[in-house]
Amino acid sequence: MRAGCEATVSETVHAHGLRQCRYRGLARVHMQYILTAAGANVVRLSGCFPPGTAPPRPARPLTTFQRLCQNSTAKRGS
């Protein structure tokens, strides 16, 4: 369990420059840590899917206008 935490800390230090802070003040330092962690998560998530692919999404429901158009073309065809 500790190895996973150490790997995450090492990644943020080496890849994202977390060893030294750019700002002064506790609030600004905290904000930098939060944004760096979010950026590291985005980088990790980008590796989950090959380039050019996206996760599958459920089909979006039809809008009222689309249903109206389908109903009008179905009535014309009959």
C-alpha positions in Angstrom: 0.0 0.0 0.0 2.8 2.4 0.8 4.5 1.6 -2.5 1.5 3.0 -4.4 1.6 6.2 -2.3 5.3 6.6 -2.8 5.0 6.1 -6.5 2.3 8.9 -6.7 4.5 11.3 -4.7 7.5 10.5 -6.8 5.5 11.1 -10.0 4.2 14.4 -8.9 7.7 15.5 -7.8 9.5 14.4 -10.9 7.0 14.9 -13.7 5.0 17.9 -12.3 7.5 19.8 -10.3 5.9 19.6 -6.9 9.1 19.7 -4.8 9.2 23.5 -4.8 6.2 25.8 -4.7 5.9 28.8 -6.9 3.8 30.9 -4.4 4.0 32.2 -0.9 1.1 31.8 1.5 -0.7 28.7 2.7 -3.8 29.2 0.6 -1.8 29.6 -2.7 0.4 26.7 -1.9 -2.6 24.5 -1.2 -4.2 25.6 -4.5 -1.1 24.7 -6.4 -1.1 21.2 -4.8 -4.7 20.7 -5.6 -4.3 21.8 -9.3 -1.1 19.7 -9.7 -3.0 16.6 -8.3 -5.9 17.3 -10.7 -3.5 17.6 -13.6 -1.8 14.4 -12.7 -5.2 12.6 -12.6 -6.0 14.0 -16.1 -2.7 12.7 -17.4 -3.4 9.3 -15.9 -7.0 9.2 -17.3 -5.8 10.2 -20.8 -3.8 7.0 -20.9 -6.9 4.8 -20.3 -8.2 5.1 -23.9 -6.1 4.8 -27.1 -5.9 8.1 -29.1 -8.9 8.7 -31.3 -11.3 6.6 -29.2 -13.7 7.6 -26.5 -15.5 5.7 -23.8 -18.9 4.4 -24.9 -21.8 6.6 -24.2 -25.5 5.8 -24.0 -27.6 7.1 -26.8 -29.1 10.5 -26.1 -32.9 10.7 -26.0 -34.7 12.3 -28.9 -35.7 15.9 -28.5 -39.3 17.0 -28.9 -38.5 18.4 -32.3 -36.9 15.2 -33.5 -39.9 13.2 -32.4 -42.2 15.6 -34.2 -40.2 15.2 -37.4 -40.2 11.4 -37.2 -44.0 11.4 -36.6 -44.7 13.7 -39.5 -42.5 11.6 -41.9 -44.2 8.4 -40.8 -47.6 9.8 -41.4 -46.6 11.0 -44.9 -45.3 7.6 -45.8 -48.5 5.8 -44.9 
